[in-house]
Amino acid sequence: MSRHSETVRRLAAPDIRARKGGDPVVCLTAYTAPMAEILDPHCDLLLVGDSLGMVVHGMPNTVGVTLEMMILHGQAVMRGAQRAMVVVDMPFGSYESSPEQAFANASRVLKETGAQAVKVEAGPTVAPTVAFLVERGVPVMSHVGLLPQAVNIDGKFKAKGRTPEERKRIIDDARASDRAGAFAIVVEGVDESLANEITLAVKAPTIGIGASPACDGQILVVDDLLGLFDWTPKFVRRYADLKSVIGEAAQSYAQDVRSRRFPAAAETYALGGGKARRPRIAGGENQG
């Protein structure tokens, strides 16, 4: 029996919201079906983050990510995950102009991917949009602190909450998202004391990334966790070094191809029933 024929109850927004102050919520990003299938047994929530623009498509930041890209990767992750709640990022420009624009695009994401919720980066104008979506049946995860989609304003990715004014703005954004009905709030790149204050100030569970172990859950970009990049942010803990493993595998493959050790008899078809013959190369001799 395949794993997809088994009946598995998928987690939903009320399940995540109910974890406030309880067992930490385990979250990772996912962008493909095979990775989602690997992560699914271990995670409560998989985020199809717009970080895919950088880690999958090689973009310099997330601003160039399109709604079509998010839908395509959301569909892939939904094919791989059975149990974990799947949340899809709303990309830059897809929700800011009006609540109506946000609903049109968010409903399209949910319809075309089958995901259970969307995520938006918070700000002074976003809380009414969150409320508009929630009132119309779209579960929303909010995101405060360091906002990757605002990189062109900040000039670079940098920690937030350095001044009293900035701390107050971030707390206000978190409270506004909470009042608007966000089922969870990502808190990224802020001082630990600020993350703790936000966690105590809101009813929704907080999901930390570069924040505090006191948050109600944690999330990392899976490619960072797996060590697929030379550089990672300060808040990342690498649990593997897959870049080296993949590089060594590719090197071994290249050596075997160049020396004609691959494919060998075990990887070659001989449909006539006879033994597969090695190819003859220049000079009239078979090699390897």
N, C-alpha and C positions, 0 to 999 in steps of 0.2 A: 504494500500500500504506500503511495507517495505521501509525502508530508502535507501536500496541499489537499489531499482527500480527507485528512483528519479534521474533526471539528474542534477549532480552537477559538476561544472568545478573545476578541481583540480589545485591548484597553481603549478607553475613550476619555473625553475631557473630564467627566465627573470622577473617574477613577484617579486621574492625576491630581485634580483639585483636592480630593479627599486625603491626599498624602501630606497635606500641610502639617508640619510638626511631627510627622511620623517617620516611617522608613524612607531614607533618601531616594529620590527619583533618579534612576540611571538613564542618561541620555547620551546619544552620539549622533553625529551627522552620518548620512548615507546618501549616495548618489546613483548607485547601480543595483540591479537585482541580485547578483551574486553576493555583494557585500551586505546588502540588507538581510539576506538569508543567513549569513554567518553571524551577524550582530543580533538578530531577532531574539534568540533564546536568552540573551543576556541583558537586554535593554527594555525599559518601560516605554521609552519614547525615541523615535528616530526622526531627526529633523532633516528634511531635504533643504539644506541651507543654500542661500545664494552665494555662499563661499565656493560653490561649485564653479563659479566663474573663474576663480583663481586656481583652485586645486585640480580641477579637471580640464578647464579650457585655457589655462595659461594667461588669463587676463590680469592686468595690474591691480585691479580692485573689483568690487562687486557692482559698480555703477552700470556697466554695460550689459548686465544679465537681463534677459527678456522673459516675458511671461511664458512664451512658447518653450524656452529652455527649462523653466521650472516645471512646467506641465510634463514635458518629456521625461525628465528625471524622476518626477513624482510618480509617473506611471511605472517606471522601472522599479522603484523602491517598493511600491505596493505589490508588485508581482513577487518580490522576494520575501517580504515580511508577512507574518501571519498574526502574531500576538501583539507586538509593540504598536502603540499609537503612532501614526505617521502624520507629521505636520510639515506643511510646505511654506517656505518663505514667500512673501509677496515682494517682488523685486522693485527696485527704485523706479518711481514714476507710475506705478500701477494702482496706487491707493491714496496719493496725497491730495489730488485736486478736489475731490468731493467724496462724501460717503457713498453717493450713488455710483461713482466710478469704482470705488473700492468693492462695493457689493457685486457689481457686474463682473469684475475680474475674480473676486474670491469665489463666487458661485461657479464660475467657469472652472477654476482650479479644482474645487471639490467634485464637480460633475465629471470632469475629464480624467481625474486621477483616482478617485475613490478614497482620497485621503480624508482624515477626520477633522483637520483644523488648518488654519493658516497662521502665520506669524507676521507681525508688523513692527517696525521700529517706532518707538514712542516719541512724542514731542508735544509742544503746547497745543497743536491743532489735531492731534490724532485720537485723543480720548473720545470725542463725539463719534468718530468713525468706528472705533471699537464698539461703542454702544449700539450704533446703527447696525453693525454686522451681527452682533450677538442677538439683538432683538429680532433679527430675520433668520436666525437658525444657523449662523456661521460661528463655530467656536474659534476664539482668537487667543493666541499667545502673544504677549507684548514683550518688548525688548528695550531696556533702559541702560544708561551708562554710556560706554563707548558704542557709538552707532556707526558701523562700517559704511553705510550708505551716505553718511555725512563727511566722508573723507575729503571731498573737495573743499569743504568749508574749513575743516581742521588742518588740512595740508598733509596729515599723516595719521596713522593709527597711534593714539596715545591715551594713557590712563586718564580717567575722569574723576572729578570730585576733589580737585586740588584747592579750590577756594570755597569759602562759605556760600557764595552765591551759586556756584556750580553744584555744590552738594544739595542746596535747597531745591534747585531746579530738577535734579534727578529724582529726589524724594517726591517732589510734587508730581512728576511724570508717572512715577510708580503708583502713587496713591490714586491719581486720576484714572490710570488704566485699571486699577483694582475696582474702583467704584463703577467703571464702565462695564465690568463683567468679564475681564480677561481671566481665563482659567488658570494661567500660570504666567510668570514674568521672568524672562531672562535678564540677569544682571551681569553686564560684561565690563571688565577692565576698570574696576573702581577700588578705592581704598577699602580694606577689610572692615573697618569700623562702619563705613557707609553701607556696605552690603549687609552687615548685621542689623543696622538701623532700619533699612528697607524691609528686611525679612520680618522684623517685629512690627512694622507699620502696616503691612498689607495682609489681607486674608488669603490671597492666592499664594500658592507655593512659589518660592523663588528658585530659579535654576542658575547656578553660578558658573561663570567662565572667567577666570581671572578675578574672582571676587572673594569668597569666604567659604571655609568648610562648614560654616553654620547655615549656609543656604539650604533650602529644602531638597535640593538635587544638584547635580553637576552635569555639564556637557562639555565635550571637546570635539574638535574637528578630527574625524577618524584618521585621516591621512597624517596628521601631526602625531597622534597617539601611536601610529604604526611606524613612525620614523621614515616617512617617504620623502622628507625634505631636509636639506642641510640645516636651515634656520627655522626655528619655531619661537613663538612668543614665550616670555618668561613663565607664564602660568601653565605651560604644557609639560606634562610628564610623559616621556617616551616609554612605552611598554614593549617596543620591539624596534629592530633596525632593518626593516624590510628593504630599504633602498640598497643596502649592501647585499642582502640575500638575492634580490632581483638582479643586481649587477653581476654578481658571481654566476648566477644561473645563465644569464645572457652570454657571459664570457665563455662559459663551458660549452654552450650550444654553438657559438661561433667557431670555437676551436674544433669541435667535432665535425661541423659542416666543412670547414676548410681542409681537414685531414681525411674527409670522406668516411669518418667513423659513424656518421649519422646521415641517412637512415641505415640501420643494420638489418640483418635478416628478420629480426623480430618485429621491425616496423615496416616491412615491405610485403606487398601482396604478391602471391604466386598462384594465380587463379587457375592455371593449367594443371595444377597438381604436382608440378616439378619444383625443384629448388630454385629460388630466385637467384639470378646470376648477378654478380657484381659488374658495374659498368666498366667498359674499357676506356682508358684515358690516353692522352697523347703519349706516344712512345710505345704503345702496344702492351703495356703492363697494367694489371690491376693493382690498386693500392689499398692498404688497410683492410 
